[in-house]
Amino acid sequence: MASLSLAAQPPPSLPFLQDRDYIIRDCGILTDQVALGLDLGKEPLGEAINAAKQGQSGSHGFRAFFKTNAAIGPVTKMLKDIQTLRPARGMRPNIFKAQYPEFICVTPETGSRYRLRLDPYVLCEQNGEFGMWLRGEKYVFLCKKFFTNKISPVGPPTKFCPGVIDNMFELKGALLADYQKYVLIHELVHFYLGQSSLGWNTKPKEKYRLNECVDMDSKNSLRNPMHWQYFVAMVEQKCTEEPDPFAPPFPLPPQALAADNGSDSSVSIDAF
């Protein structure tokens, strides 16, 4: 199922709804798989909300990723927004109306069909993206490569948890969090952050690697969707080891980040 080609599937003529507050478009026989990913992604959010309420005293990475107890409110609110898939304002095509997110499987016709300023198909093919959110749009775009990932991790709960060596995460970010349900959470964080979300052309740029996320300051940590993706993954997989973001080697010198050649890098899931 995960390796099916989108190009071979004609888009449905109508949105696929399933009695939910979201719409999945143009996914053909993969529609059920996207819906399953959304359902499975919402399952750990109750536990993640409870873990976030513990703040720095918790044991699943809150201190490493979000730094201070001042983040408890924003983090729990974001997780509740994703859990309920609430509608959001300020999104095209109607910025004055609260709109639910729509999930679109990208085809060569997507850019023209939805009258977009950037062509998601070109971005998917040229940049090797798994998914993306175009700034200001209500759409979450899923590239063909998205379906090469498993929906959920398989194995004992702590199998893919990163250890901590010399106060840095092991380079296991992809094993921890590169699953369809976590990618969907990532994209929904972009959706609900809206214009404040980090992306490829913001300052700072969006970060993906575990230790890059630990290295970010508390303000930008709340703007970087990968922080939520890792945090939910760590909660669900019962991961308890985390570095201290306020102790050496943090903040990391540029050469330390450059030395990480990407073995820890999660999928490139940009906001454009």
Number of C-alpha atoms within 10 A of each C-alpha: 10 15 12 14 13 20 13 9 14 12 19 13 9 9 16 18 13 11 7 9 14 20 18 23 21 22 24 17 15 19 20 14 16 23 20 15 21 22 13 16 23 22 13 17 21 15 13 24 20 13 22 29 18 15 22 21 13 14 19 27 28 30 24 27 31 28 24 14 15 13 22 19 12 12 21 19 13 17 23 17 16 22 19 10 18 15 18 19 16 16 23 15 14 12 14 11 13 14 19 18 23 16 25 22 26 25 25 12 13 19 16 12 9 11 11 13 9 13 18 27 21 16 17 22 13 9 12 16 22 24 29 26 25 21 20 18 18 26 25 23 26 28 23 23 19 26 23 16 17 16 22 16 19 9 9 9 14 14 14 21 21 21 16 15 11 9 17 20 22 16 19 18 24 19 16 24 25 23 24 28 26 26 28 25 24 25 26 24 25 28 28 21 17 22 15 15 20 26 24 14 11 12 9 13 15 24 25 24 25 25 27 22 22 27 24 23 14 18 13 20 23 24 21 26 29 31 29 24 24 27 23 30 29 26 23 17 21 17 21 16 18 23 22 19 24 13 9 12 15 17 16 15 10 8 8 12 14 9 8 14 8 14 11 20 20 23 22 16 27 26 25 16
